[in-house]
Amino acid sequence: MSYITIRDVAQRAGISVSTVSRALNNTGRISANTKAKVERAV
């Protein structure tokens, strides 16, 4: 069983690793659209 990394999520969503981190940790300003992309990629 392989784990999904933050880098994998970023690549699938087409956004940066730092943006994925901010979306998952609810820090910074993230649009609803971007947060939805991250949730779909996870």
Secondary structure, 3 states (H helix, E strand, C coil): CCCCCHHHHHHHHCCCHHHHHHHHHCCCCCCHHHHHHHHHHC
